[in-house]
Amino acid sequence: MADIKTIDELDAHGKRVIMRVDFNAPIKEGKVTDDTRLAAALPSIQYLLDQGARLILMSHLGRPSGTGYEEAYSLAPVAKRLEELLAYRGTKVHFAHDTVGESAHNLADALQPGEILLLENLRFDKREKKNDPEFCKELAELAEVYVNDAFGTAHRAHASTAGIASLLPAYAGYLLANEVKTLTDMLENPRRPFVAILGGSKVSDKIKVIDALMDKCDSLIIGGGMCFTFLLAQGKQVGTSLKEEEWVEPAKDMIKKAEERGVKLLLPVDVVVADKFAEDAATKVVSADEIPEDKMGLDIGPETAALYASEIKGAQTVFWNGPMGVFEMKAFEAGTKVVAEEVAANEEADTVIGGGDSVAAVNKFGLADKMTFISTGGGASMELVQGEALPGVEALRK
């Protein structure tokens, strides 16, 4: 992080600071139902307010069409919730009903030190995702300094994450800086043994991550729907389980690569199968060698869960991305729960949860506070782990 300036180096007093945050929060009936992402940005917000900044925040929300205002995707409820979170300090949160228009400019100009202006959804303007130079310029004209604290969108080369950084002095907020440092340190200097746990539905989604981690970790645990493509690569039958026939050969190559690198690759030895993808399905535990041709695997079995737990128990560094099964359904949550509990129980290890469904799982089982670090960016964390440059981070380099 030495080549990226952080807000600690910024003299923000009296300056208009425009900060990209990730306020893509769930909203129901006009209210924010989960303010985790708002809370994650508070350290940077509070620091800049304490410095006397006139703070302009910008974010996207959901996936609007990009053709203008859509009530379902308005950030107005987020502005209200943010003001509630900052009520203890009496901070005023103004809301601009446009993003770069006359109203936004007037509100930005009128901001007092220690006040906040939240702009309307960036993605109401299709130029945001296109990193349009004119849109970048219009955003930059609202402020004197740019800060990026939205790690969850750092893998996107959008106007608010990349383009604007070339037009203003650019800094990283605490959230983004901490994400990059934690994930980079884990990859470059892990305490060993380093155990990586990968789940999720498709090998095709994770092949680059598997390949990258193969060069870093001591043990690699595979679960979720993608394990069935690996089982096929071992010559096993997987019934009606999710599988990617075209990825069987790459999976074979990964098994071979693990052997050559001395990486311990753990695959399921038993699975929970069902006759249908449903909560009320008839389930059965079978050996991974004997999956019935008319059944689908929807979770790792208890023997596999115990095997994985044993491996996690001895780790000094754990990276986990992706569930072991369809944990959203009670009938298929056990494997993911065992893994989550074992990661949480290993208090000696640095435990890093790599965004997405893994975060949902540790939250579901009430274990989030037992993890060393939980990434706020599923896609961004995966791209960083697989060695890709993140446009939103590269734009901040000195």
C-alpha positions as CSV (number, residue, x, y, z in Angstrom):
1,M,0.0,0.0,0.0
2,A,3.0,2.2,0.1
3,D,2.3,3.5,-3.4
4,I,-1.3,4.5,-2.7
5,K,-2.1,7.6,-0.7
6,T,-4.7,7.2,2.0
7,I,-6.9,9.8,3.7
8,D,-4.4,10.0,6.6
9,E,-2.2,12.0,4.2
10,L,-5.1,14.3,3.2
11,D,-5.6,17.8,4.6
12,A,-9.3,18.0,4.1
13,H,-10.2,21.0,6.1
14,G,-12.8,23.1,4.3
15,K,-12.3,21.2,1.1
16,R,-15.1,19.6,-0.9
17,V,-14.2,15.9,-0.9
18,I,-16.1,13.6,-3.2
19,M,-16.0,10.0,-2.0
20,R,-17.1,6.8,-3.8
21,V,-18.8,4.5,-1.3
22,D,-20.6,1.2,-1.7
23,F,-24.1,1.9,-0.4
24,N,-25.7,-0.8,-2.5
25,A,-28.0,-1.8,0.4
26,P,-31.2,-3.8,0.4
27,I,-34.3,-1.5,0.6
28,K,-37.9,-2.6,1.4
29,E,-40.9,-0.3,1.6
30,G,-38.6,2.7,1.5
31,K,-36.3,1.6,4.4
32,V,-32.8,0.2,4.4
33,T,-33.1,-3.4,5.8
34,D,-29.4,-4.1,6.2
35,D,-27.0,-1.2,6.9
36,T,-23.8,-3.3,6.9
37,R,-22.3,-1.4,4.0
38,L,-23.2,2.0,5.4
39,A,-21.5,1.0,8.7
40,A,-18.4,-0.2,6.8
41,A,-17.9,3.3,5.4
42,L,-18.3,5.1,8.7
43,P,-14.7,5.2,9.8
44,S,-13.7,7.1,6.6
45,I,-16.7,9.3,6.8
46,Q,-16.1,10.2,10.5
47,Y,-12.5,10.9,9.9
48,L,-13.2,13.3,7.0
49,L,-15.9,15.0,9.0
50,D,-13.6,15.4,11.9
51,Q,-11.1,17.0,9.6
52,G,-13.7,19.6,8.6
53,A,-14.3,18.3,5.1
54,R,-17.4,19.2,3.1
55,L,-18.2,15.6,2.1
56,I,-20.0,14.6,-1.0
57,L,-20.8,10.9,-1.2
58,M,-21.6,8.9,-4.4
59,S,-22.8,5.3,-4.8
60,H,-24.8,3.0,-7.1
61,L,-27.8,1.0,-5.9
62,G,-29.1,-2.1,-7.7
63,R,-29.2,-2.4,-11.5
64,P,-31.3,0.5,-12.9
65,S,-31.7,0.8,-16.7
66,G,-29.4,3.8,-16.9
67,T,-32.1,6.0,-18.6
68,G,-32.9,8.2,-15.6
69,Y,-34.7,8.2,-12.3
70,E,-36.3,4.9,-11.1
71,E,-37.9,5.1,-7.6
72,A,-37.1,1.5,-6.7
73,Y,-33.4,2.4,-7.0
74,S,-33.3,5.8,-5.4
75,L,-30.7,6.4,-2.7
76,A,-33.1,8.7,-0.8
77,P,-33.8,6.0,1.9
78,V,-30.0,5.5,2.3
79,A,-29.5,9.2,3.0
80,K,-32.1,9.0,5.7
81,R,-30.5,5.9,7.3
82,L,-27.0,7.4,7.1
83,E,-28.3,10.5,9.0
84,E,-29.7,8.2,11.7
85,L,-26.3,6.4,12.0
86,L,-24.6,9.8,12.4
87,A,-27.3,11.2,14.8
88,Y,-25.0,10.9,17.8
89,R,-22.8,13.7,16.3
90,G,-25.7,15.7,14.8
91,T,-24.4,15.5,11.2
92,K,-26.7,16.8,8.5
93,V,-27.0,14.6,5.5
94,H,-28.4,16.5,2.5
95,F,-29.7,14.6,-0.6
96,A,-29.3,15.6,-4.2
97,H,-32.1,14.4,-6.4
98,D,-29.7,14.4,-9.4
99,T,-26.1,13.3,-9.7
100,V,-24.3,16.0,-11.7
101,G,-27.0,18.5,-12.5
102,E,-27.6,22.0,-11.4
103,S,-29.2,21.0,-8.1
104,A,-26.3,18.8,-7.2
105,H,-23.9,21.6,-8.0
106,N,-25.8,24.1,-5.9
107,L,-26.0,21.7,-2.9
108,A,-22.3,20.9,-3.2
109,D,-21.4,24.6,-3.2
110,A,-23.6,25.3,-0.2
111,L,-22.2,22.5,1.9
112,Q,-20.6,23.5,5.2
113,P,-17.6,21.9,6.8
114,G,-18.7,18.7,8.7
115,E,-21.8,18.3,6.5
116,I,-22.6,15.5,4.0
117,L,-24.3,15.5,0.6
118,L,-25.3,12.2,-0.9
119,L,-25.8,12.2,-4.7
120,E,-28.6,10.3,-6.4
121,N,-27.8,6.8,-7.8
122,L,-24.8,7.0,-10.2
123,R,-26.2,4.4,-12.4
124,F,-29.3,6.4,-13.3
125,D,-26.8,7.8,-15.8
126,K,-25.6,5.3,-18.4
127,R,-22.3,7.2,-18.7
128,E,-21.2,6.0,-15.2
129,K,-20.6,2.4,-16.3
130,K,-19.1,3.5,-19.6
131,N,-16.4,5.6,-17.7
132,D,-17.5,8.5,-20.0
133,P,-14.9,11.3,-19.9
134,E,-17.6,14.0,-19.8
135,F,-19.4,12.4,-16.9
136,C,-16.0,12.0,-15.1
137,K,-15.5,15.7,-15.6
138,E,-18.9,16.6,-14.3
139,L,-18.4,14.5,-11.2
140,A,-14.9,16.0,-10.6
141,E,-16.3,19.6,-10.9
142,L,-18.3,19.0,-7.7
143,A,-15.2,18.7,-5.6
144,E,-11.5,19.4,-5.0
145,V,-10.4,16.0,-3.8
146,Y,-11.4,12.4,-4.7
147,V,-11.5,9.5,-2.2
148,N,-12.4,5.9,-3.1
149,D,-13.7,3.8,-0.2
150,A,-15.8,1.3,-2.3
151,F,-13.7,-1.9,-2.5
152,G,-16.8,-3.8,-3.7
153,T,-16.7,-1.9,-7.0
154,A,-12.9,-1.5,-7.3
155,H,-12.8,-4.1,-10.1
156,R,-15.0,-1.9,-12.3
157,A,-13.5,0.8,-14.5
158,H,-16.4,3.1,-14.1
159,A,-16.4,6.9,-14.0
160,S,-16.7,7.1,-10.2
161,T,-14.1,4.4,-9.5
162,A,-11.4,5.1,-12.2
163,G,-12.0,8.0,-14.5
164,I,-12.5,10.7,-11.8
165,A,-9.3,9.7,-10.1
166,S,-7.2,11.1,-13.0
167,L,-8.9,14.5,-12.6
168,L,-8.5,15.2,-8.9
169,P,-5.9,14.5,-6.2
170,A,-6.9,10.9,-5.3
171,Y,-6.8,8.9,-2.0
172,A,-7.9,5.6,-0.6
173,G,-10.4,5.5,2.3
174,Y,-9.8,3.2,5.2
175,L,-12.1,0.4,4.0
176,L,-10.5,0.1,0.6
177,A,-7.0,0.4,2.0
178,N,-7.7,-2.3,4.6
179,E,-9.2,-4.7,2.1
180,V,-6.3,-4.4,-0.3
181,K,-3.7,-4.7,2.5
182,T,-5.3,-7.7,4.2
183,L,-5.8,-9.7,1.0
184,T,-2.4,-8.8,-0.4
185,D,-0.6,-9.7,2.9
186,M,-2.6,-13.0,3.0
187,L,-1.3,-14.0,-0.5
188,E,2.2,-12.7,-0.2
189,N,3.1,-13.6,3.4
190,P,0.6,-16.0,4.9
191,R,1.2,-17.8,8.2
192,R,1.4,-21.5,7.5
193,P,-0.3,-23.9,7.1
194,F,-2.4,-21.8,4.7
195,V,-5.8,-23.5,4.0
196,A,-8.0,-22.2,1.2
197,I,-11.7,-23.3,1.1
198,L,-13.5,-22.8,-2.2
199,G,-17.2,-23.5,-2.8
200,G,-19.9,-22.2,-5.0
201,S,-21.7,-23.6,-8.0
202,K,-19.3,-23.5,-10.9
203,V,-15.7,-24.5,-11.6
204,S,-15.8,-22.0,-14.5
205,D,-16.3,-19.1,-12.0
206,K,-13.5,-20.2,-9.8
207,I,-10.8,-21.7,-12.1
208,K,-8.5,-18.7,-12.0
209,V,-8.8,-18.4,-8.2
210,I,-8.1,-22.1,-7.8
211,D,-5.1,-21.8,-10.1
212,A,-3.8,-18.7,-8.2
213,L,-4.2,-20.3,-4.8
214,M,-2.5,-23.5,-5.9
215,D,0.7,-21.4,-5.9
216,K,0.1,-20.0,-2.5
217,C,-1.7,-22.5,-0.2
218,D,-0.8,-25.7,1.5
219,S,-4.2,-27.3,1.4
220,L,-7.2,-26.6,-0.9
221,I,-10.7,-27.7,0.1
222,I,-13.3,-27.9,-2.6
223,G,-17.1,-28.0,-1.9
224,G,-20.3,-26.6,-3.3
225,G,-21.7,-27.5,-6.7
226,M,-18.3,-27.3,-8.4
227,C,-17.1,-30.3,-6.5
228,F,-19.1,-32.6,-8.8
229,T,-17.1,-31.5,-11.8
230,F,-14.0,-32.5,-9.8
231,L,-15.6,-35.8,-8.9
232,L,-16.3,-36.4,-12.6
233,A,-12.6,-35.7,-13.2
234,Q,-11.8,-38.5,-10.8
235,G,-13.9,-40.8,-12.8
236,K,-16.9,-40.9,-10.5
237,Q,-20.6,-40.7,-11.5
238,V,-22.5,-37.7,-10.1
239,G,-26.1,-38.4,-11.0
240,T,-28.2,-35.3,-11.8
241,S,-25.9,-33.0,-9.8
242,L,-24.7,-29.7,-11.2
243,K,-21.8,-30.3,-13.5
244,E,-19.8,-28.7,-16.3
245,E,-18.7,-31.3,-18.7
246,E,-16.5,-28.9,-20.6
247,W,-14.6,-28.2,-17.4
248,V,-13.8,-31.8,-16.5
249,E,-10.4,-31.7,-18.3
250,P,-9.3,-28.4,-16.6
251,A,-10.4,-30.0,-13.3
252,K,-8.1,-33.0,-14.1
253,D,-5.3,-30.6,-14.8
254,M,-5.9,-28.9,-11.4
255,I,-5.8,-32.3,-9.6
256,K,-2.5,-33.1,-11.3
257,K,-1.1,-29.6,-10.6
258,A,-1.9,-30.1,-6.9
259,E,0.0,-33.3,-6.8
260,E,3.0,-31.7,-8.6
261,R,3.0,-28.7,-6.2
262,G,2.6,-30.8,-3.1
263,V,-0.7,-29.1,-2.3
264,K,-3.2,-31.2,-0.4
265,L,-6.4,-31.2,-2.4
266,L,-9.5,-32.3,-0.5
267,L,-12.6,-33.4,-2.3
268,P,-15.9,-34.8,-0.8
269,V,-15.9,-38.5,0.3
270,D,-19.6,-38.4,0.9
271,V,-22.5,-36.2,-0.1
272,V,-26.1,-35.4,0.8
273,V,-28.2,-36.3,-2.2
274,A,-31.9,-35.5,-2.9
275,D,-34.5,-36.3,-5.5
276,K,-35.2,-32.6,-6.2
277,F,-34.0,-29.1,-5.5
278,A,-36.4,-28.3,-2.7
279,E,-36.5,-27.8,1.1
280,D,-38.9,-30.8,1.4
281,A,-36.8,-33.1,-0.8
282,A,-36.2,-36.7,0.4
283,T,-32.5,-36.7,1.4
284,K,-29.9,-39.3,1.9
285,V,-26.1,-39.5,2.7
286,V,-24.2,-41.5,0.1
287,S,-20.5,-42.2,-0.6
288,A,-19.0,-40.0,-3.3
289,D,-18.4,-43.2,-5.2
290,E,-22.0,-44.2,-5.2
291,I,-24.1,-41.2,-6.1
292,P,-27.4,-42.6,-7.6
293,E,-28.0,-41.7,-11.2
294,D,-31.4,-40.2,-10.5
295,K,-30.2,-38.1,-7.5
296,M,-28.5,-34.7,-7.1
297,G,-25.8,-33.8,-4.6
298,L,-26.8,-30.6,-2.7
299,D,-24.3,-30.6,0.3
300,I,-21.1,-32.3,1.4
301,G,-21.8,-35.3,3.8
302,P,-20.9,-35.5,7.5
303,E,-17.7,-37.5,6.9
304,T,-16.5,-34.9,4.4
305,A,-17.4,-32.1,6.8
306,A,-15.4,-33.8,9.6
307,L,-12.5,-34.2,7.2
308,Y,-12.6,-30.6,6.2
309,A,-13.0,-29.4,9.8
310,S,-9.9,-31.4,10.8
311,E,-7.8,-29.7,8.1
312,I,-9.1,-26.2,9.1
313,K,-8.3,-26.9,12.8
314,G,-4.6,-27.1,12.1
315,A,-4.4,-23.9,9.9
316,Q,-2.6,-20.7,10.7
317,T,-4.2,-18.9,7.7
318,V,-7.7,-19.6,6.3
319,F,-9.2,-18.1,3.2
320,W,-12.8,-19.0,2.5
321,N,-15.0,-18.2,-0.5
322,G,-18.1,-20.1,-1.4
323,P,-20.5,-22.4,0.5
324,M,-20.3,-26.2,0.8
325,G,-23.9,-26.7,-0.3
326,V,-27.3,-25.0,-0.7
327,F,-27.0,-23.6,2.8
328,E,-30.0,-21.3,2.3
329,M,-32.2,-24.5,2.7
330,K,-32.2,-26.1,6.2
331,A,-31.9,-29.6,4.6
332,F,-28.6,-28.7,3.0
333,E,-26.9,-26.3,5.4
334,A,-25.0,-28.7,7.6
335,G,-21.8,-28.9,5.6
336,T,-21.4,-25.1,5.3
337,K,-22.3,-24.7,9.0
338,V,-19.6,-27.2,10.1
339,V,-17.0,-25.4,8.0
340,A,-18.1,-22.0,9.3
341,E,-18.0,-23.1,12.9
342,E,-14.6,-24.7,12.5
343,V,-13.2,-21.5,10.9
344,A,-14.7,-19.5,13.7
345,A,-13.3,-21.8,16.4
346,N,-9.7,-21.6,15.1
347,E,-8.7,-18.5,17.1
348,E,-5.0,-19.0,16.3
349,A,-5.5,-18.5,12.6
350,D,-5.9,-15.4,10.4
351,T,-9.4,-16.1,9.0
352,V,-10.4,-14.2,5.9
353,I,-13.9,-14.5,4.4
354,G,-13.8,-13.6,0.7
355,G,-17.2,-11.9,0.2
356,G,-20.4,-13.1,-1.4
357,D,-22.3,-16.2,-0.1
358,S,-19.6,-17.0,2.5
359,V,-20.4,-13.7,4.2
360,A,-24.1,-14.6,4.1
361,A,-23.3,-18.0,5.6
362,V,-21.3,-16.7,8.5
363,N,-24.0,-14.1,9.2
364,K,-26.7,-16.7,9.1
365,F,-24.9,-18.8,11.6
366,G,-24.0,-15.8,13.8
367,L,-20.3,-16.2,13.5
368,A,-19.2,-13.0,11.8
369,D,-17.6,-11.5,14.9
370,K,-15.4,-14.6,15.2
371,M,-13.7,-14.0,11.9
372,T,-10.5,-12.0,11.6
373,F,-11.6,-10.2,8.4
374,I,-14.7,-10.2,6.2
375,S,-14.3,-8.8,2.7
376,T,-17.0,-6.4,1.5
377,G,-16.3,-7.2,-2.1
378,G,-17.0,-10.6,-3.5
379,G,-16.1,-10.0,-7.1
380,A,-13.3,-7.5,-6.3
381,S,-11.7,-9.8,-3.7
382,M,-11.8,-12.7,-6.1
383,E,-10.1,-10.7,-8.9
384,L,-7.4,-9.5,-6.5
385,V,-6.8,-13.1,-5.2
386,Q,-6.4,-14.3,-8.8
387,G,-3.8,-11.7,-9.5
388,E,-5.8,-9.2,-11.6
389,A,-5.3,-5.5,-11.4
390,L,-8.3,-3.7,-10.0
391,P,-9.0,-0.4,-12.0
392,G,-10.3,1.4,-8.9
393,V,-7.1,0.6,-7.0
394,E,-4.7,1.2,-9.9
395,A,-6.2,4.7,-10.4
396,L,-5.0,5.6,-6.9
397,R,-1.4,4.7,-7.4
398,K,1.0,7.6,-7.0
